[in-house]
């Protein structure tokens, strides 16, 4: 059953943020990472959320991190930079709340 149009719960965002953090850590450590397989694993934990939706939310996470001067995952560009529809203010607020202490996220490399 699709959850299209339904708000994301904090629990759903937490699952995706955990995947996102793992991908970012691997990228920054120059370890090989398969983003597609990571998202497929997340799909199993998020019934009704499509691969496309997960990518869009990952780009929203990147958008929030970028606004705070933090590093984001290559390939999951902030929505404003990727030409995707912008993240809703409510989603931005939810992501900020679920990211936790932003000082624990790495800064962008210059």
C-alpha positions in Angstrom: 0.0 0.0 0.0 1.4 3.4 -1.0 1.8 6.1 1.6 1.8 8.8 -1.2 0.8 12.1 0.2 1.0 11.0 3.8 3.2 12.8 6.2 6.4 11.1 7.3 6.6 10.0 10.9 9.6 10.7 13.1 10.3 7.0 13.1 10.4 6.9 9.3 12.7 9.9 9.1 14.9 8.3 11.7 15.3 5.2 9.5 16.3 7.3 6.5 18.6 9.6 8.5 20.4 6.5 9.8 20.9 5.3 6.2 22.0 8.8 5.1 24.5 9.1 7.9 26.1 5.8 7.1 26.4 6.7 3.4 27.9 10.1 4.3 30.4 8.5 6.7 31.5 6.0 4.0 31.8 8.7 1.4 33.9 10.9 3.6 36.2 7.9 4.5 36.5 7.1 0.8 35.0 3.7 1.3 32.9 2.2 -1.6 29.2 2.8 -1.1 26.2 1.6 -3.0 23.5 4.1 -2.4 20.9 2.2 -4.3 21.3 -0.9 -2.2 21.2 1.1 1.0 17.9 2.7 -0.1 16.5 -0.7 -1.0 17.3 -1.9 2.5 15.5 1.2 3.9 12.5 0.5 1.6 12.1 -2.8 3.4 11.8 -0.9 6.7 9.5 1.7 5.2 6.6 -0.1 3.6 4.6 2.1 1.2 7.5 4.5 0.6 8.9 4.3 -2.9 12.5 4.4 -4.0 11.8 7.8 -5.7 10.3 9.2 -2.5 13.3 8.0 -0.5 15.6 9.8 -2.9 13.6 13.0 -2.6 13.7 12.8 1.2 17.4 12.2 1.1 17.8 15.3 -1.1 15.7 17.2 1.5 18.1 16.0 4.2 20.9 17.3 2.1 19.1 20.6 1.7 18.8 21.0 5.5 22.4 20.0 6.1 23.5 22.5 3.3 21.6 25.3 5.0 23.6 24.7 8.1 27.0 24.5 6.3 27.2 20.7 6.8 28.4 18.1 4.3 25.9 16.2 2.3 25.9 13.0 0.2 27.2 13.3 -3.4 24.4 12.3 -5.7 21.7 13.4 -3.2 22.1 17.1 -3.9 20.0 19.6 -2.0 16.7 20.0 -3.7 17.4 23.6 -4.7 20.6 22.5 -6.5 19.1 19.4 -8.2 16.1 21.0 -9.8 13.7 18.9 -7.7 10.7 20.4 -6.0 11.7 22.2 -2.8 11.1 20.6 0.5 8.1 21.8 2.4 8.7 23.9 5.4 7.1 21.2 7.6 9.4 18.6 6.2 12.4 20.8 6.8 11.3 21.3 10.4 10.8 17.5 10.9 14.3 16.8 9.4 15.9 19.4 11.6 14.3 18.0 14.7 15.3 14.4 13.7 18.9 15.2 12.7 19.7 15.9 16.4 22.7 17.9 17.4 23.9 19.5 14.2 27.4 20.0 15.7 27.8 16.2 15.4 27.4 16.4 11.6 30.6 17.1 9.6 31.2 20.5 8.0 31.5 20.8 4.2 34.9 20.3 2.8 36.3 23.4 1.1 
